[in-house]
Amino acid sequence: MEGFCPPRRRVRVDVLLPSSFSMEASSPRDKMLRLGMVARFLAAARVEALILYHEDPESPEEANARFIKLVMDYLNTAPYLR
């Protein structure tokens, strides 16, 4: 099975995601669905880093940013270590 993995990109691809990304979701299930789809797209595009940023430092998005980081870290963990 040598040569199965696609070659690495020559340039590093990072994606910026606002910390308010999943705040408008009505339920935790909808939040997880949106974050799961984003994670899947990032993996398919072979993105190396996801960077969360705050649109407004005064807004209460810190808890939402921590939730996004927790979910993305979990999805980035190998299945046998979960």
Contacts in CASP RR format, 6 or more apart in sequence:
PFRMAT RR
TARGET T0000
AUTHOR 0000-0000-0000
METHOD contacts of the structure
MODEL  1
MEGFCPPRRRVRVDVLLPSSFSMEASSPRDKMLRLGMVARFLAAARVEAL
ILYHEDPESPEEANARFIKLVMDYLNTAPYLR
6 46 0 8 1.000
9 46 0 8 1.000
12 48 0 8 1.000
12 49 0 8 1.000
13 45 0 8 1.000
13 46 0 8 1.000
13 47 0 8 1.000
13 48 0 8 1.000
14 47 0 8 1.000
14 48 0 8 1.000
14 49 0 8 1.000
14 50 0 8 1.000
14 51 0 8 1.000
15 42 0 8 1.000
15 47 0 8 1.000
15 49 0 8 1.000
15 50 0 8 1.000
15 51 0 8 1.000
16 51 0 8 1.000
16 52 0 8 1.000
16 53 0 8 1.000
17 38 0 8 1.000
17 50 0 8 1.000
17 51 0 8 1.000
17 52 0 8 1.000
17 53 0 8 1.000
17 68 0 8 1.000
18 52 0 8 1.000
18 53 0 8 1.000
18 54 0 8 1.000
18 55 0 8 1.000
19 52 0 8 1.000
19 53 0 8 1.000
19 54 0 8 1.000
19 55 0 8 1.000
19 61 0 8 1.000
19 62 0 8 1.000
19 64 0 8 1.000
19 65 0 8 1.000
19 68 0 8 1.000
20 55 0 8 1.000
20 59 0 8 1.000
20 61 0 8 1.000
20 64 0 8 1.000
21 34 0 8 1.000
21 35 0 8 1.000
21 38 0 8 1.000
21 64 0 8 1.000
21 68 0 8 1.000
22 30 0 8 1.000
22 31 0 8 1.000
22 34 0 8 1.000
22 35 0 8 1.000
22 64 0 8 1.000
22 67 0 8 1.000
22 68 0 8 1.000
23 61 0 8 1.000
23 64 0 8 1.000
25 31 0 8 1.000
25 34 0 8 1.000
31 67 0 8 1.000
32 71 0 8 1.000
35 68 0 8 1.000
35 71 0 8 1.000
35 72 0 8 1.000
35 75 0 8 1.000
36 71 0 8 1.000
36 75 0 8 1.000
39 71 0 8 1.000
39 72 0 8 1.000
39 75 0 8 1.000
39 76 0 8 1.000
42 50 0 8 1.000
50 72 0 8 1.000
52 65 0 8 1.000
52 68 0 8 1.000
52 69 0 8 1.000
54 61 0 8 1.000
54 62 0 8 1.000
54 65 0 8 1.000
55 61 0 8 1.000
74 82 0 8 1.000
END
